[in-house]
Amino acid sequence: MGIENNYKLMDFLSTSGGLEILKKGMDRKPKHFENFRSILNHKTNRKFSPSTISLRLKQLIKLGALKRTITETKTGREVVGYIITKKGIQIIKFFDKSEEELNLILVSEDKQIDFQKN
């Protein structure tokens, strides 16, 4: 198995919007589609398109990282909501821990790398 096969899941999860959507749900409260519209792409500093958000929500549900629910608004209208699952929380914790460990490996205590600068 080549290296290109070893990181498919990590590549998918780190695809634009995936982790950002999961992080938005870390408070474990139901989120609606509009709640995700304000998320900025950490690479471009722009908002994600509605089609990207919709696609990522579907993918994260299929993966089991999000659960689709029906919630009721204050006026009694039913709307679709999304709640992070235990698996989704574990994914975020994994990526956070991996980032910390990579920093320990690559960066000395007195020096930080600014990946935004060329």
Secondary structure, DSSP 8 states (H G I E B T S, - for coil): --HHHHTHHHHHHTSTTHHHHHHHTTT---B-HHHHTT-B-TTTSSB--HHHHHHHHHHHHHHTSEEEEEEE-TTS-EEEEEEE-HHHHHHHHHHHHHHHHHHHHH--TT----TT--
